[in-house]
Amino acid sequence: MTGRGRELALLRFADALKETAATPGLRVHRSHWVADAHVESLKRDNGRLLILTRDGTKIPVSRSYAEDVRRRFT
């Protein structure tokens, strides 16, 4: 999602992450990356860690990324 709307980009996730190099953010799941400026808060739901974004989206955080997410956003 961008300021101009939604777009679908078909490329490998690793390649997409290289394109975000200039934007501060963090990979939080094997299929999710979030920009620092878009994070509103962290939440627990049934024991799972989630990121709440400024637009209300809930993004899951994998256990392998949870410590980095807590360190960065709390």
PQR file of N, CA, C, O and H, with PARSE charges and radii, in Angstrom:
ATOM      1  N   MET A   1       0.848  -1.170   0.000 -0.4000 1.5000
ATOM      2  CA  MET A   1       0.000   0.000   0.000 -0.0000 2.0000
ATOM      3  C   MET A   1       0.896   1.237   0.000  0.5500 1.7000
ATOM      4  O   MET A   1       1.861   1.328   0.760 -0.5500 1.4000
ATOM      5  N   THR A   2       0.563   2.156  -0.845 -0.4000 1.5000
ATOM      6  CA  THR A   2       1.325   3.405  -0.928 -0.0000 2.0000
ATOM      7  C   THR A   2       0.364   4.582  -0.768  0.5500 1.7000
ATOM      8  O   THR A   2      -0.849   4.396  -0.668 -0.5500 1.4000
ATOM      9  H   THR A   2      -0.220   2.082  -1.462  0.4000 1.0000
ATOM     10  N   GLY A   3       0.902   5.758  -0.746 -0.4000 1.5000
ATOM     11  CA  GLY A   3       0.079   6.948  -0.674 -0.0000 2.0000
ATOM     12  C   GLY A   3      -0.785   7.128  -1.922  0.5500 1.7000
ATOM     13  O   GLY A   3      -1.747   7.896  -1.922 -0.5500 1.4000
ATOM     14  H   GLY A   3       1.887   5.909  -0.828  0.4000 1.0000
ATOM     15  N   ARG A   4      -0.426   6.412  -2.975 -0.4000 1.5000
ATOM     16  CA  ARG A   4      -1.171   6.505  -4.233 -0.0000 2.0000
ATOM     17  C   ARG A   4      -2.137   5.344  -4.434  0.5500 1.7000
ATOM     18  O   ARG A   4      -2.792   5.258  -5.473 -0.5500 1.4000
ATOM     19  H   ARG A   4       0.355   5.788  -2.975  0.4000 1.0000
ATOM     20  N   GLY A   5      -2.233   4.447  -3.448 -0.4000 1.5000
ATOM     21  CA  GLY A   5      -3.151   3.308  -3.578 -0.0000 2.0000
ATOM     22  C   GLY A   5      -2.440   1.977  -3.435  0.5500 1.7000
ATOM     23  O   GLY A   5      -1.310   1.905  -2.952 -0.5500 1.4000
ATOM     24  H   GLY A   5      -1.701   4.517  -2.604  0.4000 1.0000
ATOM     25  N   ARG A   6      -3.116   0.932  -3.861 -0.4000 1.5000
ATOM     26  CA  ARG A   6      -2.571  -0.420  -3.764 -0.0000 2.0000
ATOM     27  C   ARG A   6      -2.070  -0.875  -5.122  0.5500 1.7000
ATOM     28  O   ARG A   6      -2.663  -0.575  -6.157 -0.5500 1.4000
ATOM     29  H   ARG A   6      -4.034   0.990  -4.254  0.4000 1.0000
ATOM     30  N   GLU A   7      -0.973  -1.603  -5.093 -0.4000 1.5000
ATOM     31  CA  GLU A   7      -0.412  -2.185  -6.307 -0.0000 2.0000
ATOM     32  C   GLU A   7       0.094  -3.574  -5.985  0.5500 1.7000
ATOM     33  O   GLU A   7       0.485  -3.846  -4.850 -0.5500 1.4000
ATOM     34  H   GLU A   7      -0.491  -1.847  -4.252  0.4000 1.0000
ATOM     35  N   LEU A   8       0.091  -4.449  -6.963 -0.4000 1.5000
ATOM     36  CA  LEU A   8       0.614  -5.796  -6.814 -0.0000 2.0000
ATOM     37  C   LEU A   8       1.930  -5.870  -7.568  0.5500 1.7000
ATOM     38  O   LEU A   8       1.986  -5.590  -8.765 -0.5500 1.4000
ATOM     39  H   LEU A   8      -0.227  -4.228  -7.885  0.4000 1.0000
ATOM     40  N   ALA A   9       2.986  -6.248  -6.864 -0.4000 1.5000
ATOM     41  CA  ALA A   9       4.302  -6.387  -7.485 -0.0000 2.0000
ATOM     42  C   ALA A   9       4.711  -7.851  -7.403  0.5500 1.7000
ATOM     43  O   ALA A   9       4.752  -8.432  -6.318 -0.5500 1.4000
ATOM     44  H   ALA A   9       2.941  -6.476  -5.892  0.4000 1.0000
ATOM     45  N   LEU A  10       5.007  -8.433  -8.535 -0.4000 1.5000
ATOM     46  CA  LEU A  10       5.398  -9.841  -8.567 -0.0000 2.0000
ATOM     47  C   LEU A  10       6.913  -9.953  -8.685  0.5500 1.7000
ATOM     48  O   LEU A  10       7.479  -9.810  -9.768 -0.5500 1.4000
ATOM     49  H   LEU A  10       4.973  -7.961  -9.416  0.4000 1.0000
ATOM     50  N   LEU A  11       7.547 -10.210  -7.566 -0.4000 1.5000
ATOM     51  CA  LEU A  11       8.970 -10.461  -7.521 -0.0000 2.0000
ATOM     52  C   LEU A  11       9.286 -11.203  -6.238  0.5500 1.7000
ATOM     53  O   LEU A  11       8.468 -11.257  -5.319 -0.5500 1.4000
ATOM     54  H   LEU A  11       7.087 -10.327  -6.686  0.4000 1.0000
ATOM     55  N   ARG A  12      10.468 -11.767  -6.183 -0.4000 1.5000
ATOM     56  CA  ARG A  12      10.857 -12.492  -4.971 -0.0000 2.0000
ATOM     57  C   ARG A  12      10.911 -11.516  -3.799  0.5500 1.7000
ATOM     58  O   ARG A  12      11.290 -10.355  -3.955 -0.5500 1.4000
ATOM     59  H   ARG A  12      11.132 -11.723  -6.930  0.4000 1.0000
ATOM     60  N   PHE A  13      10.523 -12.012  -2.622 -0.4000 1.5000
ATOM     61  CA  PHE A  13      10.488 -11.153  -1.443 -0.0000 2.0000
ATOM     62  C   PHE A  13      11.874 -10.591  -1.140  0.5500 1.7000
ATOM     63  O   PHE A  13      12.000  -9.419  -0.788 -0.5500 1.4000
ATOM     64  H   PHE A  13      10.215 -12.955  -2.496  0.4000 1.0000
ATOM     65  N   ALA A  14      12.901 -11.403  -1.272 -0.4000 1.5000
ATOM     66  CA  ALA A  14      14.272 -10.937  -1.019 -0.0000 2.0000
ATOM     67  C   ALA A  14      14.626  -9.766  -1.934  0.5500 1.7000
ATOM     68  O   ALA A  14      15.282  -8.818  -1.503 -0.5500 1.4000
ATOM     69  H   ALA A  14      12.798 -12.355  -1.558  0.4000 1.0000
ATOM     70  N   ASP A  15      14.196  -9.827  -3.191 -0.4000 1.5000
ATOM     71  CA  ASP A  15      14.459  -8.726  -4.123 -0.0000 2.0000
ATOM     72  C   ASP A  15      13.653  -7.488  -3.750  0.5500 1.7000
ATOM     73  O   ASP A  15      14.142  -6.364  -3.861 -0.5500 1.4000
ATOM     74  H   ASP A  15      13.663 -10.597  -3.542  0.4000 1.0000
ATOM     75  N   ALA A  16      12.417  -7.699  -3.308 -0.4000 1.5000
ATOM     76  CA  ALA A  16      11.584  -6.572  -2.879 -0.0000 2.0000
ATOM     77  C   ALA A  16      12.218  -5.874  -1.676  0.5500 1.7000
ATOM     78  O   ALA A  16      12.196  -4.646  -1.592 -0.5500 1.4000
ATOM     79  H   ALA A  16      12.020  -8.613  -3.217  0.4000 1.0000
ATOM     80  N   LEU A  17      12.778  -6.642  -0.751 -0.4000 1.5000
ATOM     81  CA  LEU A  17      13.421  -6.042   0.422 -0.0000 2.0000
ATOM     82  C   LEU A  17      14.609  -5.170   0.031  0.5500 1.7000
ATOM     83  O   LEU A  17      14.858  -4.145   0.667 -0.5500 1.4000
ATOM     84  H   LEU A  17      12.796  -7.639  -0.819  0.4000 1.0000
ATOM     85  N   LYS A  18      15.336  -5.561  -0.997 -0.4000 1.5000
ATOM     86  CA  LYS A  18      16.461  -4.742  -1.467 -0.0000 2.0000
ATOM     87  C   LYS A  18      15.972  -3.373  -1.941  0.5500 1.7000
ATOM     88  O   LYS A  18      16.678  -2.374  -1.802 -0.5500 1.4000
ATOM     89  H   LYS A  18      15.134  -6.393  -1.513  0.4000 1.0000
ATOM     90  N   GLU A  19      14.769  -3.333  -2.498 -0.4000 1.5000
ATOM     91  CA  GLU A  19      14.199  -2.080  -2.989 -0.0000 2.0000
ATOM     92  C   GLU A  19      13.803  -1.132  -1.853  0.5500 1.7000
ATOM     93  O   GLU A  19      13.622   0.062  -2.089 -0.5500 1.4000
ATOM     94  H   GLU A  19      14.196  -4.145  -2.611  0.4000 1.0000
ATOM     95  N   THR A  20      13.667  -1.640  -0.635 -0.4000 1.5000
ATOM     96  CA  THR A  20      13.259  -0.817   0.504 -0.0000 2.0000
ATOM     97  C   THR A  20      14.450  -0.241   1.264  0.5500 1.7000
ATOM     98  O   THR A  20      14.263   0.396   2.301 -0.5500 1.4000
ATOM     99  H   THR A  20      13.815  -2.610  -0.444  0.4000 1.0000
ATOM    100  N   ALA A  21      15.642  -0.446   0.783 -0.4000 1.5000
ATOM    101  CA  ALA A  21      16.858  -0.076   1.514 -0.0000 2.0000
ATOM    102  C   ALA A  21      16.864   1.359   2.034  0.5500 1.7000
ATOM    103  O   ALA A  21      17.409   1.615   3.107 -0.5500 1.4000
ATOM    104  H   ALA A  21      15.794  -0.964  -0.059  0.4000 1.0000
ATOM    105  N   ALA A  22      16.278   2.287   1.308 -0.4000 1.5000
ATOM    106  CA  ALA A  22      16.286   3.699   1.720 -0.0000 2.0000
ATOM    107  C   ALA A  22      15.206   4.023   2.754  0.5500 1.7000
ATOM    108  O   ALA A  22      15.212   5.107   3.336 -0.5500 1.4000
ATOM    109  H   ALA A  22      15.835   2.079   0.436  0.4000 1.0000
ATOM    110  N   THR A  23      14.288   3.098   2.983 -0.4000 1.5000
ATOM    111  CA  THR A  23      13.176   3.327   3.911 -0.0000 2.0000
ATOM    112  C   THR A  23      13.420   2.561   5.206  0.5500 1.7000
ATOM    113  O   THR A  23      13.567   1.340   5.170 -0.5500 1.4000
ATOM    114  H   THR A  23      14.283   2.217   2.510  0.4000 1.0000
ATOM    115  N   PRO A  24      13.469   3.247   6.355 -0.5600 1.5000
ATOM    116  CA  PRO A  24      13.657   2.534   7.620  0.2800 2.0000
ATOM    117  C   PRO A  24      12.479   1.596   7.884  0.5500 1.7000
ATOM    118  O   PRO A  24      11.319   2.005   7.840 -0.5500 1.4000
ATOM    119  N   GLY A  25      12.795   0.352   8.155 -0.4000 1.5000
ATOM    120  CA  GLY A  25      11.759  -0.635   8.433 -0.0000 2.0000
ATOM    121  C   GLY A  25      12.378  -1.944   8.863  0.5500 1.7000
ATOM    122  O   GLY A  25      13.591  -2.046   9.050 -0.5500 1.4000
ATOM    123  H   GLY A  25      13.737   0.019   8.191  0.4000 1.0000
ATOM    124  N   LEU A  26      11.525  -2.947   9.017 -0.4000 1.5000
ATOM    125  CA  LEU A  26      11.985  -4.215   9.569 -0.0000 2.0000
ATOM    126  C   LEU A  26      11.174  -5.362   8.995  0.5500 1.7000
ATOM    127  O   LEU A  26       9.955  -5.265   8.852 -0.5500 1.4000
ATOM    128  H   LEU A  26      10.540  -2.864   8.865  0.4000 1.0000
ATOM    129  N   ARG A  27      11.852  -6.439   8.672 -0.4000 1.5000
ATOM    130  CA  ARG A  27      11.155  -7.666   8.306 -0.0000 2.0000
ATOM    131  C   ARG A  27      10.622  -8.270   9.598  0.5500 1.7000
ATOM    132  O   ARG A  27      11.368  -8.439  10.563 -0.5500 1.4000
ATOM    133  H   ARG A  27      12.842  -6.518   8.788  0.4000 1.0000
ATOM    134  N   VAL A  28       9.323  -8.596   9.617 -0.4000 1.5000
ATOM    135  CA  VAL A  28       8.682  -9.054  10.842 -0.0000 2.0000
ATOM    136  C   VAL A  28       8.090 -10.454  10.709  0.5500 1.7000
ATOM    137  O   VAL A  28       7.597 -11.026  11.681 -0.5500 1.4000
ATOM    138  H   VAL A  28       8.717  -8.458   8.833  0.4000 1.0000
ATOM    139  N   HIS A  29       8.143 -10.994   9.505 -0.4000 1.5000
ATOM    140  CA  HIS A  29       7.546 -12.302   9.215 -0.0000 2.0000
ATOM    141  C   HIS A  29       8.185 -12.763   7.910  0.5500 1.7000
ATOM    142  O   HIS A  29       8.777 -11.953   7.196 -0.5500 1.4000
ATOM    143  H   HIS A  29       8.544 -10.530   8.715  0.4000 1.0000
ATOM    144  N   ARG A  30       8.078 -14.029   7.591 -0.4000 1.5000
ATOM    145  CA  ARG A  30       8.712 -14.470   6.342 -0.0000 2.0000
ATOM    146  C   ARG A  30       8.088 -13.788   5.128  0.5500 1.7000
ATOM    147  O   ARG A  30       8.717 -13.726   4.072 -0.5500 1.4000
ATOM    148  H   ARG A  30       7.597 -14.687   8.170  0.4000 1.0000
ATOM    149  N   SER A  31       6.877 -13.280   5.255 -0.4000 1.5000
ATOM    150  CA  SER A  31       6.230 -12.621   4.122 -0.0000 2.0000
ATOM    151  C   SER A  31       5.758 -11.197   4.427  0.5500 1.7000
ATOM    152  O   SER A  31       4.897 -10.666   3.725 -0.5500 1.4000
ATOM    153  H   SER A  31       6.365 -13.331   6.113  0.4000 1.0000
ATOM    154  N   HIS A  32       6.322 -10.576   5.476 -0.4000 1.5000
ATOM    155  CA  HIS A  32       5.905  -9.211   5.826 -0.0000 2.0000
ATOM    156  C   HIS A  32       7.111  -8.355   6.213  0.5500 1.7000
ATOM    157  O   HIS A  32       7.994  -8.790   6.953 -0.5500 1.4000
ATOM    158  H   HIS A  32       7.021 -11.007   6.046  0.4000 1.0000
ATOM    159  N   TRP A  33       7.123  -7.154   5.703 -0.4000 1.5000
ATOM    160  CA  TRP A  33       8.071  -6.111   6.066 -0.0000 2.0000
ATOM    161  C   TRP A  33       7.227  -4.889   6.378  0.5500 1.7000
ATOM    162  O   TRP A  33       6.224  -4.646   5.707 -0.5500 1.4000
ATOM    163  H   TRP A  33       6.406  -6.801   5.101  0.4000 1.0000
ATOM    164  N   VAL A  34       7.613  -4.112   7.388 -0.4000 1.5000
ATOM    165  CA  VAL A  34       6.829  -2.923   7.734 -0.0000 2.0000
ATOM    166  C   VAL A  34       7.764  -1.726   7.895  0.5500 1.7000
ATOM    167  O   VAL A  34       8.842  -1.836   8.481 -0.5500 1.4000
ATOM    168  H   VAL A  34       8.428  -4.309   7.933  0.4000 1.0000
ATOM    169  N   ALA A  35       7.333  -0.587   7.367 -0.4000 1.5000
ATOM    170  CA  ALA A  35       8.086   0.656   7.508 -0.0000 2.0000
ATOM    171  C   ALA A  35       7.920   1.173   8.935  0.5500 1.7000
ATOM    172  O   ALA A  35       6.817   1.151   9.481 -0.5500 1.4000
ATOM    173  H   ALA A  35       6.458  -0.498   6.892  0.4000 1.0000
ATOM    174  N   ASP A  36       9.007   1.633   9.533 -0.4000 1.5000
ATOM    175  CA  ASP A  36       8.973   2.151  10.907 -0.0000 2.0000
ATOM    176  C   ASP A  36       7.885   3.210  11.081  0.5500 1.7000
ATOM    177  O   ASP A  36       7.161   3.198  12.076 -0.5500 1.4000
ATOM    178  H   ASP A  36       9.903   1.651   9.089  0.4000 1.0000
ATOM    179  N   ALA A  37       7.770   4.112  10.130 -0.4000 1.5000
ATOM    180  CA  ALA A  37       6.822   5.233  10.243 -0.0000 2.0000
ATOM    181  C   ALA A  37       5.367   4.781  10.206  0.5500 1.7000
ATOM    182  O   ALA A  37       4.477   5.546  10.578 -0.5500 1.4000
ATOM    183  H   ALA A  37       8.358   4.121   9.322  0.4000 1.0000
ATOM    184  N   HIS A  38       5.112   3.565   9.768 -0.4000 1.5000
ATOM    185  CA  HIS A  38       3.738   3.074   9.639 -0.0000 2.0000
ATOM    186  C   HIS A  38       3.273   2.313  10.885  0.5500 1.7000
ATOM    187  O   HIS A  38       2.092   1.988  11.001 -0.5500 1.4000
ATOM    188  H   HIS A  38       5.835   2.943   9.466  0.4000 1.0000
ATOM    189  N   VAL A  39       4.195   2.025  11.820 -0.4000 1.5000
ATOM    190  CA  VAL A  39       3.854   1.256  13.024 -0.0000 2.0000
ATOM    191  C   VAL A  39       3.188   2.162  14.055  0.5500 1.7000
ATOM    192  O   VAL A  39       3.738   3.192  14.445 -0.5500 1.4000
ATOM    193  H   VAL A  39       5.155   2.289  11.725  0.4000 1.0000
ATOM    194  N   GLU A  40       1.996   1.762  14.490 -0.4000 1.5000
ATOM    195  CA  GLU A  40       1.271   2.489  15.527 -0.0000 2.0000
ATOM    196  C   GLU A  40       1.577   1.900  16.903  0.5500 1.7000
ATOM    197  O   GLU A  40       1.901   2.634  17.837 -0.5500 1.4000
ATOM    198  H   GLU A  40       1.549   0.926  14.174  0.4000 1.0000
ATOM    199  N   SER A  41       1.473   0.567  17.031 -0.4000 1.5000
ATOM    200  CA  SER A  41       1.713  -0.089  18.315 -0.0000 2.0000
ATOM    201  C   SER A  41       1.853  -1.590  18.128  0.5500 1.7000
ATOM    202  O   SER A  41       1.659  -2.121  17.035 -0.5500 1.4000
ATOM    203  H   SER A  41       1.210  -0.030  16.272  0.4000 1.0000
ATOM    204  N   LEU A  42       2.196  -2.262  19.222 -0.4000 1.5000
ATOM    205  CA  LEU A  42       2.251  -3.733  19.256 -0.0000 2.0000
ATOM    206  C   LEU A  42       1.074  -4.223  20.062  0.5500 1.7000
ATOM    207  O   LEU A  42       0.599  -3.536  20.967 -0.5500 1.4000
ATOM    208  H   LEU A  42       2.354  -1.831  20.110  0.4000 1.0000
ATOM    209  N   LYS A  43       0.597  -5.422  19.732 -0.4000 1.5000
ATOM    210  CA  LYS A  43      -0.552  -5.999  20.421 -0.0000 2.0000
ATOM    211  C   LYS A  43      -0.364  -7.510  20.521  0.5500 1.7000
ATOM    212  O   LYS A  43       0.272  -8.123  19.663 -0.5500 1.4000
ATOM    213  H   LYS A  43       0.983  -5.980  18.997  0.4000 1.0000
ATOM    214  N   ARG A  44      -0.911  -8.095  21.556 -0.4000 1.5000
ATOM    215  CA  ARG A  44      -0.957  -9.551  21.688 -0.0000 2.0000
ATOM    216  C   ARG A  44      -2.386 -10.000  21.457  0.5500 1.7000
ATOM    217  O   ARG A  44      -3.326  -9.391  21.971 -0.5500 1.4000
ATOM    218  H   ARG A  44      -1.428  -7.597  22.253  0.4000 1.0000
ATOM    219  N   ASP A  45      -2.552 -11.063  20.687 -0.4000 1.5000
ATOM    220  CA  ASP A  45      -3.864 -11.629  20.420 -0.0000 2.0000
ATOM    221  C   ASP A  45      -3.727 -13.145  20.480  0.5500 1.7000
ATOM    222  O   ASP A  45      -3.077 -13.756  19.631 -0.5500 1.4000
ATOM    223  H   ASP A  45      -1.789 -11.557  20.270  0.4000 1.0000
ATOM    224  N   ASN A  46      -4.357 -13.752  21.507 -0.4000 1.5000
ATOM    225  CA  ASN A  46      -4.224 -15.199  21.731 -0.0000 2.0000
ATOM    226  C   ASN A  46      -2.763 -15.631  21.805  0.5500 1.7000
ATOM    227  O   ASN A  46      -2.390 -16.682  21.284 -0.5500 1.4000
ATOM    228  H   ASN A  46      -4.885 -13.256  22.197  0.4000 1.0000
ATOM    229  N   GLY A  47      -1.941 -14.810  22.458 -0.4000 1.5000
ATOM    230  CA  GLY A  47      -0.531 -15.137  22.645 -0.0000 2.0000
ATOM    231  C   GLY A  47       0.362 -14.795  21.469  0.5500 1.7000
ATOM    232  O   GLY A  47       1.580 -14.949  21.563 -0.5500 1.4000
ATOM    233  H   GLY A  47      -2.244 -13.956  22.881  0.4000 1.0000
ATOM    234  N   ARG A  48      -0.206 -14.336  20.365 -0.4000 1.5000
ATOM    235  CA  ARG A  48       0.577 -13.996  19.180 -0.0000 2.0000
ATOM    236  C   ARG A  48       0.846 -12.496  19.144  0.5500 1.7000
ATOM    237  O   ARG A  48      -0.030 -11.687  19.451 -0.5500 1.4000
ATOM    238  H   ARG A  48      -1.196 -14.212  20.288  0.4000 1.0000
ATOM    239  N   LEU A  49       2.040 -12.147  18.775 -0.4000 1.5000
ATOM    240  CA  LEU A  49       2.421 -10.742  18.662 -0.0000 2.0000
ATOM    241  C   LEU A  49       1.988 -10.201  17.302  0.5500 1.7000
ATOM    242  O   LEU A  49       2.215 -10.827  16.267 -0.5500 1.4000
ATOM    243  H   LEU A  49       2.752 -12.804  18.526  0.4000 1.0000
ATOM    244  N   LEU A  50       1.361  -9.027  17.325 -0.4000 1.5000
ATOM    245  CA  LEU A  50       0.913  -8.359  16.101 -0.0000 2.0000
ATOM    246  C   LEU A  50       1.403  -6.923  16.098  0.5500 1.7000
ATOM    247  O   LEU A  50       1.578  -6.317  17.156 -0.5500 1.4000
ATOM    248  H   LEU A  50       1.176  -8.518  18.165  0.4000 1.0000
ATOM    249  N   ILE A  51       1.621  -6.386  14.921 -0.4000 1.5000
ATOM    250  CA  ILE A  51       1.893  -4.961  14.757 -0.0000 2.0000
ATOM    251  C   ILE A  51       0.604  -4.324  14.268  0.5500 1.7000
ATOM    252  O   ILE A  51      -0.005  -4.791  13.306 -0.5500 1.4000
ATOM    253  H   ILE A  51       1.479  -6.878  14.062  0.4000 1.0000
ATOM    254  N   LEU A  52       0.195  -3.260  14.933 -0.4000 1.5000
ATOM    255  CA  LEU A  52      -0.942  -2.467  14.458 -0.0000 2.0000
ATOM    256  C   LEU A  52      -0.366  -1.278  13.700  0.5500 1.7000
ATOM    257  O   LEU A  52       0.463  -0.534  14.223 -0.5500 1.4000
ATOM    258  H   LEU A  52       0.690  -2.881  15.715  0.4000 1.0000
ATOM    259  N   THR A  53      -0.812  -1.111  12.473 -0.4000 1.5000
ATOM    260  CA  THR A  53      -0.301  -0.009  11.657 -0.0000 2.0000
ATOM    261  C   THR A  53      -1.222   1.205  11.774  0.5500 1.7000
ATOM    262  O   THR A  53      -2.328   1.110  12.307 -0.5500 1.4000
ATOM    263  H   THR A  53      -1.486  -1.716  12.048  0.4000 1.0000
ATOM    264  N   ARG A  54      -0.763   2.316  11.282 -0.4000 1.5000
ATOM    265  CA  ARG A  54      -1.516   3.570  11.378 -0.0000 2.0000
ATOM    266  C   ARG A  54      -2.859   3.506  10.645  0.5500 1.7000
ATOM    267  O   ARG A  54      -3.784   4.246  10.982 -0.5500 1.4000
ATOM    268  H   ARG A  54       0.136   2.393  10.850  0.4000 1.0000
ATOM    269  N   ASP A  55      -2.971   2.629   9.648 -0.4000 1.5000
ATOM    270  CA  ASP A  55      -4.246   2.502   8.931 -0.0000 2.0000
ATOM    271  C   ASP A  55      -5.126   1.384   9.496  0.5500 1.7000
ATOM    272  O   ASP A  55      -6.162   1.059   8.915 -0.5500 1.4000
ATOM    273  H   ASP A  55      -2.221   2.028   9.374  0.4000 1.0000
ATOM    274  N   GLY A  56      -4.717   0.794  10.626 -0.4000 1.5000
ATOM    275  CA  GLY A  56      -5.522  -0.228  11.286 -0.0000 2.0000
ATOM    276  C   GLY A  56      -5.225  -1.665  10.890  0.5500 1.7000
ATOM    277  O   GLY A  56      -5.843  -2.588  11.421 -0.5500 1.4000
ATOM    278  H   GLY A  56      -3.876   1.058  11.098  0.4000 1.0000
ATOM    279  N   THR A  57      -4.305  -1.870   9.983 -0.4000 1.5000
ATOM    280  CA  THR A  57      -3.931  -3.219   9.569 -0.0000 2.0000
ATOM    281  C   THR A  57      -3.200  -3.931  10.703  0.5500 1.7000
ATOM    282  O   THR A  57      -2.399  -3.323  11.413 -0.5500 1.4000
ATOM    283  H   THR A  57      -3.803  -1.121   9.552  0.4000 1.0000
ATOM    284  N   LYS A  58      -3.478  -5.216  10.866 -0.4000 1.5000
ATOM    285  CA  LYS A  58      -2.782  -6.049  11.851 -0.0000 2.0000
ATOM    286  C   LYS A  58      -1.809  -6.947  11.091  0.5500 1.7000
ATOM    287  O   LYS A  58      -2.214  -7.725  10.227 -0.5500 1.4000
ATOM    288  H   LYS A  58      -4.128  -5.709  10.288  0.4000 1.0000
ATOM    289  N   ILE A  59      -0.534  -6.832  11.417 -0.4000 1.5000
ATOM    290  CA  ILE A  59       0.501  -7.613  10.739 -0.0000 2.0000
ATOM    291  C   ILE A  59       1.083  -8.621  11.735  0.5500 1.7000
ATOM    292  O   ILE A  59       1.533  -8.235  12.814 -0.5500 1.4000
ATOM    293  H   ILE A  59      -0.205  -6.200  12.118  0.4000 1.0000
ATOM    294  N   PRO A  60       1.076  -9.907  11.378 -0.5600 1.5000
ATOM    295  CA  PRO A  60       1.614 -10.921  12.282  0.2800 2.0000
ATOM    296  C   PRO A  60       3.132 -10.810  12.391  0.5500 1.7000
ATOM    297  O   PRO A  60       3.812 -10.437  11.435 -0.5500 1.4000
ATOM    298  N   VAL A  61       3.645 -11.140  13.564 -0.4000 1.5000
ATOM    299  CA  VAL A  61       5.087 -11.167  13.804 -0.0000 2.0000
ATOM    300  C   VAL A  61       5.468 -12.604  14.105  0.5500 1.7000
ATOM    301  O   VAL A  61       4.912 -13.209  15.021 -0.5500 1.4000
ATOM    302  H   VAL A  61       3.092 -11.443  14.340  0.4000 1.0000
ATOM    303  N   SER A  62       6.415 -13.168  13.343 -0.4000 1.5000
ATOM    304  CA  SER A  62       6.863 -14.532  13.620 -0.0000 2.0000
ATOM    305  C   SER A  62       7.720 -14.564  14.876  0.5500 1.7000
ATOM    306  O   SER A  62       8.341 -13.572  15.258 -0.5500 1.4000
ATOM    307  H   SER A  62       6.866 -12.676  12.599  0.4000 1.0000
ATOM    308  N   ARG A  63       7.735 -15.712  15.494 -0.4000 1.5000
ATOM    309  CA  ARG A  63       8.552 -15.872  16.717 -0.0000 2.0000
ATOM    310  C   ARG A  63      10.007 -15.534  16.455  0.5500 1.7000
ATOM    311  O   ARG A  63      10.671 -14.953  17.313 -0.5500 1.4000
ATOM    312  H   ARG A  63       7.230 -16.517  15.183  0.4000 1.0000
ATOM    313  N   SER A  64      10.515 -15.892  15.274 -0.4000 1.5000
ATOM    314  CA  SER A  64      11.933 -15.638  14.989 -0.0000 2.0000
ATOM    315  C   SER A  64      12.259 -14.146  14.873  0.5500 1.7000
ATOM    316  O   SER A  64      13.421 -13.763  15.007 -0.5500 1.4000
ATOM    317  H   SER A  64       9.975 -16.364  14.577  0.4000 1.0000
ATOM    318  N   TYR A  65      11.264 -13.308  14.629 -0.4000 1.5000
ATOM    319  CA  TYR A  65      11.481 -11.858  14.517 -0.0000 2.0000
ATOM    320  C   TYR A  65      10.964 -11.086  15.737  0.5500 1.7000
ATOM    321  O   TYR A  65      11.161  -9.875  15.825 -0.5500 1.4000
ATOM    322  H   TYR A  65      10.320 -13.619  14.521  0.4000 1.0000
ATOM    323  N   ALA A  66      10.314 -11.764  16.663 -0.4000 1.5000
ATOM    324  CA  ALA A  66       9.633 -11.102  17.785 -0.0000 2.0000
ATOM    325  C   ALA A  66      10.576 -10.259  18.642  0.5500 1.7000
ATOM    326  O   ALA A  66      10.234  -9.134  19.006 -0.5500 1.4000
ATOM    327  H   ALA A  66      10.154 -12.748  16.591  0.4000 1.0000
ATOM    328  N   GLU A  67      11.741 -10.777  18.964 -0.4000 1.5000
ATOM    329  CA  GLU A  67      12.667 -10.025  19.822 -0.0000 2.0000
ATOM    330  C   GLU A  67      13.115  -8.732  19.134  0.5500 1.7000
ATOM    331  O   GLU A  67      13.158  -7.677  19.768 -0.5500 1.4000
ATOM    332  H   GLU A  67      12.019 -11.691  18.668  0.4000 1.0000
ATOM    333  N   ASP A  68      13.447  -8.806  17.848 -0.4000 1.5000
ATOM    334  CA  ASP A  68      13.852  -7.605  17.104 -0.0000 2.0000
ATOM    335  C   ASP A  68      12.712  -6.589  17.049  0.5500 1.7000
ATOM    336  O   ASP A  68      12.943  -5.385  17.167 -0.5500 1.4000
ATOM    337  H   ASP A  68      13.412  -9.663  17.332  0.4000 1.0000
ATOM    338  N   VAL A  69      11.491  -7.072  16.872 -0.4000 1.5000
ATOM    339  CA  VAL A  69      10.321  -6.182  16.813 -0.0000 2.0000
ATOM    340  C   VAL A  69      10.121  -5.492  18.160  0.5500 1.7000
ATOM    341  O   VAL A  69       9.917  -4.279  18.208 -0.5500 1.4000
ATOM    342  H   VAL A  69      11.304  -8.050  16.776  0.4000 1.0000
ATOM    343  N   ARG A  70      10.177  -6.245  19.244 -0.4000 1.5000
ATOM    344  CA  ARG A  70      10.010  -5.643  20.587 -0.0000 2.0000
ATOM    345  C   ARG A  70      11.083  -4.603  20.850  0.5500 1.7000
ATOM    346  O   ARG A  70      10.791  -3.522  21.361 -0.5500 1.4000
ATOM    347  H   ARG A  70      10.342  -7.231  19.205  0.4000 1.0000
ATOM    348  N   ARG A  71      12.322  -4.922  20.504 -0.4000 1.5000
ATOM    349  CA  ARG A  71      13.434  -3.998  20.731 -0.0000 2.0000
ATOM    350  C   ARG A  71      13.235  -2.704  19.934  0.5500 1.7000
ATOM    351  O   ARG A  71      13.532  -1.616  20.427 -0.5500 1.4000
ATOM    352  H   ARG A  71      12.559  -5.801  20.088  0.4000 1.0000
ATOM    353  N   ARG A  72      12.746  -2.824  18.734 -0.4000 1.5000
ATOM    354  CA  ARG A  72      12.628  -1.670  17.844 -0.0000 2.0000
ATOM    355  C   ARG A  72      11.416  -0.797  18.132  0.5500 1.7000
ATOM    356  O   ARG A  72      11.491   0.426  18.019 -0.5500 1.4000
ATOM    357  H   ARG A  72      12.504  -3.708  18.334  0.4000 1.0000
ATOM    358  N   PHE A  73      10.296  -1.417  18.504 -0.4000 1.5000
ATOM    359  CA  PHE A  73       9.045  -0.674  18.565 -0.0000 2.0000
ATOM    360  C   PHE A  73       8.464  -0.506  19.973  0.5500 1.7000
ATOM    361  O   PHE A  73       7.320  -0.072  20.109 -0.5500 1.4000
ATOM    362  H   PHE A  73      10.234  -2.411  18.595  0.4000 1.0000
ATOM    363  N   THR A  74       9.216  -0.836  21.008 -0.4000 1.5000
ATOM    364  CA  THR A  74       8.709  -0.584  22.364 -0.0000 2.0000
ATOM    365  C   THR A  74       9.636   0.333  23.108  0.5500 1.7000
ATOM    366  O   THR A  74       9.380   0.663  24.266 -0.5500 1.4000
ATOM    367  H   THR A  74      10.145  -1.189  20.896  0.4000 1.0000
TER
END
